[in-house]
Amino acid sequence: MMVMASSQQKAFPVGEILQSQVTPGVSSRYDFPLRPSSMALLIIDIQDELTKVDPTSEEYKHSIAFPRMIHNTERLLKSARLSKIQVIFTYLQALTDDCRDVSLDYKLSGDLS
């Protein structure tokens, strides 16, 4: 992402601008307030996991992790919507069950089976 520096009319990468404002060991996250007008909530690839929740299972991911993930996602969504922050849902499309085919290494080396 690029932004225009108003006085110089020259494009700077956002990371470069932020990095120039950080003093290691001195700066804290409170020095950089969040601005809802320039934020978005990005929710990546949870719909598949939501379909696998088994409330009768005692396995950690079903009894604790998934319910916690769903609850936290609901809280984030509610907060973002109340703050009028843009919400983006996306997913990774994979052809293999373990999603290894979405990596650059797999794309460069090809299917090893």
N, C-alpha and C positions, 0 to 999 in steps of 0.2 A: 504494500500500500504506500502511495506517495501523497504527500501534502505539499501545498505551496507555502513557502515562507513569505509572509506579506510584504516585508520591506525589501526583499531581494528578488522576488518573483522568480525564484529558482526552486525546482522540485528537490525535496529531501526525503529519504526513506524515514518513515515514522520511527523505527528503531534507533536510527542515528540521532534524531532529535532528542528522544528520551535518554539515550545513553549519554549525551552531552550534559544532561541535567542531573545525572547521578554522581554522587561522590561516595566511593566505596568506604564503608565503615561509618559514614556520617548520615547519608540519606536513609529515610525509612519509607515504608509504603504510604504513610500518612502525608508525605510530601507531594504525593501524586493522587489527588482526589479523583474518584470515578465520576465521569460525566455521562448520565443516562442518554443524552442526546447523541453521543458517539459510541454507544454500546449496543451489543446484541447478545442474546443468549443462544448458543449453538448446542443443540442436543443431537448427539451422533449415535446412530445405530443401536437403539435400545428396543425397538419394536420386536425383534426376534426373541430377545431375552424375556420380554414381558409375556410372550406366549408360552414360555417354558416353566412358569412359576407353578409349583405344585404345593398348595397350602397344607397338604397332609404329610409332606415329607419332613423328616427331621434333619436332613442334610443341611449344612450351614447355608449354602447358597439359596436354598428354598425357604428355610425357616427364618433367616436373619438378613442375609445380603440383599436378596431381591426385594423384600418388603421395604427395607431401608432405602434402597435405590429408588423405588417407586415413590415413597414418601418424600424424599429429598427432591426428586424431579418435580413433583407436584408443588412443593414449596417454592422452588426456583421459578416455575412457570407462573404461579400466582403473583409472586413478587415482581417479575418482569412485566407481566401484563398490567398490574396496578401502576407501575412506573412508566408505562407506555414504551417499554424497551422492545425492540424488534426481536421476535422469536423465530429461529430457523431450525427446522428438523431436517436431518439428512441421514443417509445410510450408505454403507459400503456394499457395493454389489460384488459378490465373489462367486466363482464357479466351483470352488472346492469347499468342503465342509469346514476346514480349518482356516479359511480365508488367506492362505499363503499366496494365492495368485494375485492379490492386490499389491504386493510389494514390488518395488523396482527391481530387486534382485531376481525375483521369479520371472518377471517380464523379460529381463535381459538374458537369463540362462534358459528359460523355457521349462516345460514340464519334464520332470526327471523320472516319471514313472514309466 
